[in-house]
Amino acid sequence: MRDVLQQNQPWYAGGGRFAVATVIDAFHSAPRPAGAAMVVSPNGEVVGSVSGGCIEGAIYESAQEVIRTAQPTVQRYGIADNDAFAVGLTCGGIIDILVHPVDPASYAEFGELSDSINAGRPVATATVVTTGESLGSEIVLWPDRVRGGFGDPQLDAAVIEDALAVLEQGTSSVRHYGPHGERRRDEVAVFVHAFAPPPRMFVFGAIDFAVAVVRVGKFLGYHVTLCDARPMFATHKRFPEADDVVVSWPHRFLSDAVENELIDSRTVLCALTHDHQFDVPLLELALRTRAEYIGALGSRRTHQQRLDQLRELGLSDTELARLSSPVGLNLGAHTPEETAISIAAEIIAKRGGADARPLSELTGRIHGDTGQRPAHLPS
């Protein structure tokens, strides 16, 4: 939804009804994860994708029907049969799609939801995806307030508690409950769609490699901050794609970021200063944070010298093992742009727990398991 939101707002403001198709569950080699969205406007314009092209035609037809009737629907798509024109996923995956209508009369919270997502404020939606009268019923929730309900206070309370936990993690998933919020039952399926703020990437060192890393970080969806102690190098003109450019000693800036709770388990830290006076105090602090990825530019000799100094400062082998240095995967990179891609590849591999081997050398599912088995959506 986040990437198609700007196109939705004029349609909503104009009072027309449009349809949003959202992946609510994905299994096996499904091409798009939960939360991927496609929107069909009142005049038939399409924005976004739920499958990379396999089933968009069928979803478009469902969306047109939803716009006409204002009735939501849940559809499941699996592998296509031998008929080349059959509707299905050629990748062999299975996805469940919720298609629901949006207009000012039936979805008064959409404007506030959109504003929160655009401003980077955490917000989540919890939508009943069980076939029946309650299909499409929704709660919109922020960390400090809630809008909407399902008509049962106990169910509302259970869903809100779980949704707030999902929002903190920044993930989206289907949760199952009994009719009164009982856990370990599956009469009611609820899709919790979390819109957490974009993860943060901090790039330290205003060098030519940093220009490319900032660019690829933005491409991957990070909120990117460039930090360097030298004002003549750390400028918005040199780093036009950075969200923030900060002139400060890296370790002092990172200390402030930690104090302000800007570092979490999705954060990426890239030390590209290539200078011990900057690197060592920065990495001493970075390796004690919750950051998901910590990488440092430099040769193997430089890396070993840094490790020796960090051990002298009291860092354990477990903490030092978190450091990706020399930074990046072995792609044969030479230019700043190639190096940035190798760093991005390592970040993606670490985030997904992948071994970064060529797909041509592997067997099994390309996308890995996104779910254990197709869950039954109770009717």
N, C-alpha and C positions, 0 to 999 in steps of 0.2 A: 504493500500500500504506500509506503513512504516515497518510493520512486515515481509513483503515478499521481501523487496527491495534488500537485499544482494544477494538473489538467482537470481534476475533479471539481475544484472549488468554483470555477465559473458556472459549471452546470448546476451545482447546488444553489449558488446565489441566484441563478435564474429561475429557480422554482421547479425545474424539470426533474423527472425521475430517471436515474441511471442505475445500472446493475454492476455489482462488484462480485467477481468470481475469485475465491481465495482457496489456495491449497490448505486444507486443514489437517491432512495426514498424508504421509508418503512412505512407501515401503520398497525395499530392495533397490533396484537401479532407477528409481524415479528421477526425472531430470531436474525438478525444482523442489526446494524444501518447503515445509510448512510456512505459511505466511506470504508466499509468492502470490501476486495478484494480477488480474486482468480486469479492466473496466470497459464497459460498453456504454456510450453516451446516449442521450435521448434520440439523437439523429443517426445512431449506428456507428459512430467513430470508436475505434478500438485503441486502448493504451495498455501497455504491459503484456505479460505472458505468464501462463501457468504451466506450460510444458515444453517450451521451445519450439512449438509448431505442430506437435503430434495431434492434439485434440482441440486446438483453438476453434476450428470450425464448428464442432459440436457444442462447445461452450458458448460460442456466439449465439447459436440458435436458442440455447437455454436462457441466455441473458435477455434476448429479445422477448421471450415468453414471460420472464420475470418482470421486465419493464411493463409489459402489457397487463399482467394480472396482479402485480404487486405481491406475489406469493413466492417466498424463498424456496429453494430446493437444494438437496444434497445429491450429488452424482458420484459414482465410482467408475474409474477407468483403469483397465488392466491391459495386458498385452493384446495386440491386434491378432486376428486369425490370419489364415493364408490369403484371404481376400485383400488385395492391395488397397481397396477402398474402404475397408472396415475401420471403424473408429476405435483406436486403441493406442497404447504406448509401444512403439517399436523397440524401446530399450528394455522391455521386459518388466518394468516396474509397475506399481499400483499406486494410484493417488485418489484421494477423496477430495471433492470440490464442493464448497458451499457457494451458491449463487444467491445473493440477496439484494433486494431493492433499497435504494437510498433516495430520499426526497425530504424536503423540509417538514412536511406534514407528519411523516412517520418516523423521522430520525432527527429530532431536535438537537441531539447532542453532537451531531456530526461536525458542526462548525467549531465548537469548542475542542473537539477531538483533533480536528485539522490544525487549529491554532497551536495546540500543545505539541503536536508532532513537528510542525514547522519550526517552533521555537526550541526544539531539543529537550522539552520537558517530558519526563517519563509518564506514560499513560498506557493502559491496556483495555482491551475489550474482551468480554466473556460472552459467547454466543451459544445458545442451545442448538445443537446440530442433530438431535434425535428427531426422526420423522414423526410428525404429529402436530397437534394444535400449537404447541409451544415452540416449534421450529422457528429459528430466527430471533427469538426473544433475547434481549441483550442487556448487559450491564457494562457501563463505561466507568473505569475507576482510575483514580490518581492516588498517589501515596497518602493524600490528606482528605480525599472526598470520593463519593460514589454517586453515580446517576443510574437510575433504572433498577429493575429487579425482575425476578421470575415468578413472583406471586406466592412464594413459600419462604418465610423468614429463615428457617433452618438451612434450606438449600442455598439461599442468598449468602448466608454467613460462611458456609463451607467453601463456596466458590470464590468469594471475595478473599478469604484467607489464602487459598491456594494461588489465586491470580496475583496477589501482591508478591508472593514468593517467586512466581514465574517472572514477574516484571523485574524483580531485583536481579535475576539471572540473565535477563535479556533474551529469553527463548520463547518459543510458541509451541503449544502442544494441546492435544485433546485429553481432558480429564473426565472420569466417570464417577457417577454418584447414584445413590438411591433417590427416590422421589422427594425425600426430606433431607437430602444432603448426606446420607449415609455413605461413608467411604467403603471401598472394597465391594461395591455393587455397581451395576452397569445399566440401570434403567434409563438414566439420563446422561447423555454425552454433551460435554461443553468444550468448545474450542476457545482457548485463551490465547489471544494474539497480543504479544507484548511489543510495545513501541518504546524500547529503551533508547536513551540518547546514543548517538554514534560513538563507537569506541574511540579512544584517544591514541594518537601516535605522537610521541615526542622525539624530535630529531635534534641532536646536539652537535653543533659544528657547522658553520656556514661555509662549507666547501662545495666544489662543483658536484661531488657525489650526492651531497645533501639536496641539491636542486632536483635531481632525478628521483631521489627517495621520497621527497615531499610530493612530487607529482604522482608517483605510483601509489603512495599512501592515500591521497585524495581519490584516486581511481578505485581503490579498494573500499572506500566508504568511511575512512577514518576522519576524525577531526584532528587536523595536523598542526602541531606547534613547532616552530623552529626556534632554537635558543643558541645564542653565542655571546660571549663576553665582549666581542669587538664590534662597536657600532658601525664601523665603515663597511663591514661585511654583512651583518645581520640587518637587512633592509627589506621592505616590502617590494621594492623594485626588483631585487634579485630573486625574491621568493614570492611571486605574485599569487601562487596557488596555495600558499600556506594560510590557514585560518588565523593564526597568530604568529607574529614575529617578536621575540623577546630578547632584549639586550641585558644579559645577566650572566654571572658565573654559573655554569650548568648545575653544579651541586647545590648552590643556593636556591636556584629556581626550582629544582626537583624537591628540595626540602619543603619549600612553600607549597608545591603541588601536593605533596604527601599530607601536609598539615591541613590543606583545604579539601582533602579526600577526593582528589582528582585521579588517583592511581587505583585501579581495581584489577580484577582478574582478566579483563579484556584488553588492558593497556599494553601498548608496544613502545619500547624504549630503544632507540638506536643511537649509540655513541660513535659519532664519525669524526670527532675532534682530532684523533690520532696524535694526542699530546698528553703525556703522563700527568702534567700538572692539572689538566682538566679531567682526563679519563679516570684516574684512580679515585679521587674523592667522589666523583659522580657514580662510579660503579660500586663503591663501598656502600653507598646509600641505596642504589637501584636494586642490588641483589638481596636486599632485606625488605623489599616491597612485595606486593601481591601481583606485580606485572606479569602478564602472560608470556611475553617475549622480551629478552634483553640481549641485544647484539652490539658488538664492538668491532670497528674497523681496525685492521692492522695485520702485520705479518705474523708468522708463527713465533718468531723471536720476540716481537713486541708483546704478543699474547702471553708468552711465558714470563716475561718481565713483569707484566701486569699481575699475573697470578701470584708471583712471589711477593709483590708489594701488598696485595690484598690479603694474603695469608698473614703477613706481618701485622696487618691491621685487625686480625682476629676473625676473618671470615672462614667458615668451615668448608670442607670439601663438598658437602651437600649444597651449600649456597653457591660455591664457585661452579658447580656442575650446571647451574642454570644459565651460565653465560655462553652465548653463541659467538664464538670467536676462534679463528677469523670468521667474520660475519658472512652469511649467505651460503647457498648450495654451490656445488662444483659444476658450473655451467660453462666454464671456459670464458667467463666474463672479463672484459678489458675496459670498455668505456664506462662512464658513469651510468648511462642508461642500462647497459647490460648488467652492471653491478646491482643497480636498483631492482632489476627483475629477479636476480638471484636472491636478494634479500627478501623480496616479496614472496618468492617461492618457498623459502625456508619458513617464513611466518605462517603461510597457508598450511604447509605440511605439519608444523608444530601444533597449530590450532586444531587440525583434524586428526592428529595422531597417526599420520601417514609416514611411510618410509621413504617417500620421494623417489622411488624407482620408476623407470619407464613403464607405462601401461602395457607396452608391447611385450614386456618380459613377464607379465603377471597373468594369472587366470582369475576367474571369478568376476564379481560385479564391479563395474567401473566406478560407480559412485559410492560403493560400500553400502553397508546396511544402515538405512535411515530408520528402520523399525524392525522389531523381531518378527511380527506377523501382522497381516491385515486384521485390524480390530473390527469387531462387529458393531455397526451403528444401530442400536436397538430401535425398533419401531413400536 
